[in-house]
Amino acid sequence: MATTTGRSCLQYLLHLAQDHLDFRLPEIKALLALRGKPFQPSENFKEKTPFWCLDGLSEEDVRSIMARSVCTKSAFELWGHGQTHSELRTSLLKYPSENMALEYLPFEGTVSLKSPQHIFCLLEDYGTDPNNIPEQPFYVYFGRWIADGQRELIRSHSVKNRHFIGNTSMDAALSFIMANHAKVKENDVVFDPFVGTGSLLVACSQFKAYVCGTDIDYNIIHGKGRSSRKNQKWRGPDENIRANLRQYGTEKMYLDVMLV
Ligand SMILES: C[S@@+](CC[C@H](N)C(=O)[O-])C[C@H]1O[C@@H](n2cnc3c(N)ncnc32)[C@H](O)[C@@H]1O
């Protein structure tokens, strides 16, 4: 079957992070749903492994998933795979040349390590048990790198460096995963009835939604009371949810928070 670009149906390989295992599938399904695409895993799909092969997607679909996913490390256009390097070689030789519709093939010319036009990766799957690593990989993949996921958001939005925090602040990774599960998108209005210090609102505002919330705790809503930080007795001025959004450049998405 040929696509409109003349390339046969492509398979894409997602390399997933091995944490929040139960939240990965709902995240990818939700991000695909935002594109109106179903989740179509290739044969022998195993949810708990770090490598998933997906069918029925375009490169644009994959790029849009990667622009949001915090559960995925990277995505590749899959060119070959196998249980051994020999099987991989056979699989690569069968890869349709029209899919390699790139003027540089068959890999002639100089290699630019500093600013490559394309990046090719060999990925080896040694399983998920760190105490039982086999001599040889269980499986090997070769593909063209497409994009990285948004794992960086976990570091850049860590509550450790957040302006306003409380004892119940939601961790950054989970906040972004929840925002993805909820398919939050540009111009949505998100209301968190148990808003706390607004971690969920921070994540949703990053995805360009307007955000608001309520909480039963006067001190949380007004940014007063005892600080949750070590070495600080009382919350300082401007320790509130609006300031958290300001910290990440999304203050314009802030609507308001109220005491209930
Ligand atoms: C786990 S925290 C919420 C975390 C928050 N959603 C975030 O993104 O970081 C739970 C919050 O619910 C609030 N809460 C508890 N009971 C409530 C109620 N009946 N109505 C509104 N807020 C309530 C608490 O004061 C607390 O701030």
The ligand as a MOL file (V3000), in Angstrom:
LIG
                    3D

  0  0  0     0  0            999 V3000
M  V30 BEGIN CTAB
M  V30 COUNTS 27 29 0 0 0
M  V30 BEGIN ATOM
M  V30 1 C -3.6560 16.6260 46.8460 0
M  V30 2 S -4.0510 18.2820 47.0520 0 CHG=1
M  V30 3 C -4.3610 18.8400 45.4690 0
M  V30 4 C -3.1810 18.9160 44.5800 0
M  V30 5 C -3.4200 19.8190 43.4130 0
M  V30 6 N -4.5330 19.4050 42.5770 0
M  V30 7 C -2.1480 20.0530 42.5990 0
M  V30 8 O -2.2660 20.1210 41.3480 0
M  V30 9 O -1.0450 20.1740 43.1670 0 CHG=-1
M  V30 10 C -5.6950 18.2470 47.7160 0
M  V30 11 C -6.2660 19.6110 47.9960 0
M  V30 12 O -7.6680 19.4400 48.1980 0
M  V30 13 C -8.0940 20.3880 49.1450 0
M  V30 14 N -9.3960 19.9520 49.6700 0
M  V30 15 C -9.6800 18.9560 50.5430 0
M  V30 16 N -11.0150 18.8560 50.7460 0
M  V30 17 C -11.5960 19.8000 49.9560 0
M  V30 18 C -12.9380 20.1750 49.6860 0
M  V30 19 N -13.9630 19.5600 50.2850 0
M  V30 20 N -13.1750 21.1520 48.7970 0
M  V30 21 C -12.1390 21.7930 48.1770 0
M  V30 22 N -10.8310 21.4770 48.4020 0
M  V30 23 C -10.5700 20.4990 49.2670 0
M  V30 24 C -6.9600 20.4150 50.1470 0
M  V30 25 O -6.9550 21.6260 50.8730 0
M  V30 26 C -5.7280 20.2450 49.2510 0
M  V30 27 O -5.1680 21.5090 48.9160 0
M  V30 END ATOM
M  V30 BEGIN BOND
M  V30 1 1 1 2
M  V30 2 1 2 3
M  V30 3 1 2 10
M  V30 4 1 3 4
M  V30 5 1 4 5
M  V30 6 1 5 6
M  V30 7 1 5 7
M  V30 8 2 7 8
M  V30 9 1 7 9
M  V30 10 1 10 11
M  V30 11 1 11 12
M  V30 12 1 11 26
M  V30 13 1 12 13
M  V30 14 1 13 14
M  V30 15 1 13 24
M  V30 16 1 14 15
M  V30 17 1 14 23
M  V30 18 2 15 16
M  V30 19 1 16 17
M  V30 20 1 17 18
M  V30 21 2 17 23
M  V30 22 1 18 19
M  V30 23 2 18 20
M  V30 24 1 20 21
M  V30 25 2 21 22
M  V30 26 1 22 23
M  V30 27 1 24 25
M  V30 28 1 24 26
M  V30 29 1 26 27
M  V30 END BOND
M  V30 END CTAB
M  END
